[in-house]
Amino acid sequence: MSFFNDVYGDQELTARAKMLCLYLHDRANGEGESWYAIGTIAQDLALSRSTVKRALGDLVRLGRVERLPRYRENGGQTSNLYRLRK
């Protein structure tokens, strides 16, 4: 089954989570990773930041996406990396 059919057919995913999952897949590098800011994702998808955060939470909770914090050399957090899980 293709990635897209798997996402479309997943009855546990909300419409917002499906849209975000497909967005992350489209924007991912060869390892399935992307690190777009919440604001950028919200603007690109014409969604509110809150809706994007809820969709990310859904994807993480259902095991579709792994959220990994990224840090600067001084220890401060810079962003999150989102890795699609198979």
C-alpha positions, 0 to 999 in steps of 0.5 A, a space after each residue: 500500500 502506498 504512503 498516500 493510500 495508507 494516510 487517506 484510509 486511516 480512520 483514526 486521523 482527523 482531516 487536519 492530521 491527514 493534511 499535515 501528514 501529507 505536507 510533512 511528507 511532501 516537505 521531508 528530506 530523504 530520511 523523512 525529516 522536516 523542520 518547518 516552523 509552526 507558523 510556516 506550516 500554518 501559513 502554507 496550509 491556511 490553518 491557525 497555529 493552534 490547529 497545526 499544533 493539535 494536528 501534530 499532537 494527533 500525529 505524534 500520539 498515533 505514532 505517525 510522526 516523531 517530534 525531536 527537539 533541536 538545540 543550539 550550541 549554547 543549549 537553547 532549543 532552536 526548533 523541532 525536527 519532525 520525522 515521519 514514521 513508517 
